[in-house]
Amino acid sequence: MTEAEVKGNYELETGNVIVDEILNIRKINPDHTPAVLVKNHGPFSWGTSPDNAVYNAKVMEQCAKMAFIAFNVNPDLTMNPLLIEKHYMRKHGPNAYYGQKGQKH
């Protein structure tokens, strides 16, 4: 964040920076990524309802916990980008076949 954003309406500008990063810089569909970790800050989550946003926050927390444990076991841990794409698309892509297409929390 810029100095003006930090010294100005900080909460609003934090949201604006997150939205800009998701939509304009990374071009990510926010429905497919309902939570982010912000450097030097912390987690943000959203959803179709307050309960859904809390659910997404809990999922993010569990993912962070699993990553923390995995990286402590193997600091050189990596994952093949092709596998990341495969796992995502088989559940959420246009030809999803893993039984979770359209599932809402």
Secondary structure, 3 states (H helix, E strand, C coil): CCHHHHHCCHHHHHHHHHHHHHHHHCCCCCCCCCEEEECCCEEEECCCCHHHHHHHHHHHHHHHHHHHHHHHHCCCCCCCHHHHHHHHHHHHCCCCCCCCCCCCC
